Amino acid sequence: MTEEQVERARRGPGRPRQEHVTRAVLDAVVDLVAESGMAALTMDAVAARAGVSKPAMYRRWSTKQDLVIAATESRIGPLTVPDMGDFRAELRAVLTARMKAYRQPGIDRLLAGVIGSAAEAGAEPGAYRAYTARVMSETRHLLERGVARGDVRSDVDVCAASTLVAASLVFRMVGEQQMPDESLVESVVDLIGRAVDARP
């Protein structure tokens, strides 16, 4: 009996438990990385930890890079900040949400793994770029909304400013090996806020 047949037999009749399998696999990735680092992350290890077959995993994620990105995005995905009428308040909300997400167990190792996997031979650079674009999308939106509202300068390089915002917390955690905290959030809000402020 093939692994595929075993998986079908295990599931039994009815619709596959798609959400259960997805959640179990992504949780297994995060747990394995938190416990033992990226070196422990193999498709076999994830399948065993999640209690699913490898065919069930490959139907969803064809490469390890896809799987790591999906696991990371399950913990650090896109977010939405309502219009607060003030760019600094909105930026603080984004950075605080990211800071809390980054402080979850294993996320530092997982983010380092996502960045590292993008540089491996055979990796698809477009997949990593698409992930970062999704993660940074709300910061770009806040800047554009601030320009339209008049509290962000109209000549601001939105792409560069978004990169600075995202990089501040990630580099503190991955590069400097320190957890980002409220003090860093407030410093970034002040620095970026003063740099883009349209008001005299």
TIGU-739985 format. One record per residue (C-alpha): x negated, y negated, z. Coordinates in steps of 0.1 Angstrom, whole numbers, padded with zeros to 4 digits, always signed. Example, Ala and Ser with C-alpha at 12.3 -4.5 7.8 and 13.67 -1.06 7.14 Angstrom:
-0123+0045+0078/-0137+0011+0071/
END
This chain:
+0000+0000+0000/-0014-0034-0010/-0016-0063+0014/+0012-0080-0005/+0034-0050+0000/+0025-0048+0037/+0035-0085+0041/+0068-0079+0024/+0075-0048+0045/+0066-0068+0077/+0090-0096+0068/+0119-0073+0060/+0149-0084+0040/+0161-0119+0037/+0143-0152+0030/+0106-0154+0040/+0100-0174+0072/+0081-0200+0052/+0079-0226+0080/+0069-0201+0106/+0040-0188+0085/+0028-0223+0076/+0029-0234+0112/+0012-0203+0125/-0016-0206+0099/-0023-0243+0105/-0022-0238+0143/-0047-0210+0139/-0071-0232+0119/-0070-0259+0145/-0074-0234+0174/-0103-0216+0158/-0122-0248+0150/-0116-0262+0185/-0129-0230+0201/-0158-0221+0178/-0164-0248+0152/-0161-0246+0114/-0185-0216+0112/-0158-0194+0127/-0133-0205+0101/-0128-0178+0075/-0097-0167+0057/-0099-0134+0074/-0102-0150+0109/-0073-0173+0102/-0051-0145+0089/-0058-0124+0119/-0053-0152+0144/-0020-0163+0127/-0007-0128+0123/-0001-0131+0086/-0016-0115+0055/-0042-0132+0033/-0018-0131+0003/+0007-0151+0023/-0020-0177+0029/-0033-0178-0006/+0002-0185-0019/+0001-0217+0000/-0036-0227+0000/-0058-0214-0028/-0090-0226-0013/-0105-0230+0022/-0108-0267+0015/-0070-0269+0008/-0064-0250+0041/-0086-0273+0062/-0070-0305+0047/-0036-0291+0054/-0045-0283+0090/-0059-0317+0095/-0029-0334+0080/-0006-0314+0102/-0022-0333+0131/-0032-0365+0114/-0007-0373+0087/+0009-0404+0073/+0027-0427+0097/+0051-0456+0094/+0050-0488+0114/+0080-0511+0113/+0077-0548+0105/+0068-0564+0138/+0063-0599+0123/+0026-0599+0131/-0003-0581+0114/-0023-0577+0145/+0005-0560+0164/+0011-0537+0135/-0026-0528+0131/-0028-0521+0168/+0001-0497+0164/-0016-0478+0136/-0050-0476+0154/-0034-0465+0187/-0015-0437+0169/-0047-0426+0152/-0067-0428+0184/-0042-0406+0202/-0042-0381+0173/-0080-0380+0172/-0082-0372+0209/-0064-0339+0205/-0086-0309+0212/-0106-0298+0182/-0097-0327+0160/-0133-0341+0161/-0146-0308+0147/-0118-0305+0122/-0124-0340+0108/-0161-0333+0105/-0152-0301+0087/-0129-0319+0063/-0156-0344+0054/-0182-0317+0051/-0160-0294+0030/-0156-0322+0004/-0193-0321-0002/-0196-0284-0006/-0204-0268-0040/-0172-0261-0059/-0151-0285-0037/-0124-0305-0055/-0132-0342-0047/-0098-0352-0058/-0082-0332-0030/-0101-0351-0003/-0095-0384-0020/-0058-0377-0021/-0058-0368+0016/-0076-0400+0027/-0053-0421+0005/-0023-0406+0023/-0038-0412+0057/-0048-0448+0049/-0016-0457+0031/+0001-0474+0060/-0029-0497+0067/-0028-0508+0030/+0009-0513+0034/+0005-0535+0065/-0021-0556+0047/+0001-0561+0017/+0031-0569+0039/+0010-0594+0059/+0000-0611+0026/+0036-0613+0016/+0046-0626+0051/+0018-0652+0051/-0003-0641+0081/-0029-0622+0060/-0051-0641+0035/-0039-0635-0001/-0075-0630-0013/-0083-0601+0011/-0098-0570-0005/-0071-0546+0007/-0091-0515-0002/-0122-0526+0016/-0102-0537+0047/-0084-0504+0048/-0117-0485+0046/-0131-0505+0075/-0100-0498+0097/-0101-0461+0090/-0139-0457+0093/-0141-0474+0127/-0124-0446+0147/-0137-0417+0125/-0173-0428+0127/-0171-0434+0165/-0159-0398+0168/-0178-0379+0142/-0209-0400+0138/-0214-0413+0173/-0199-0383+0190/-0177-0404+0213/-0140-0403+0216/-0123-0435+0203/-0104-0453+0231/-0083-0484+0237/-0113-0506+0240/-0124-0497+0205/-0088-0502+0192/-0087-0537+0207/-0121-0546+0193/-0112-0535+0158/-0078-0553+0159/-0097-0585+0169/-0125-0582+0143/-0102-0572+0114/-0075-0596+0125/-0099-0626+0125/-0114-0615+0092/-0081-0614+0074/-0061-0641+0093/-0045-0666+0069/-0036-0690+0097/-0059-0719+0106/
END
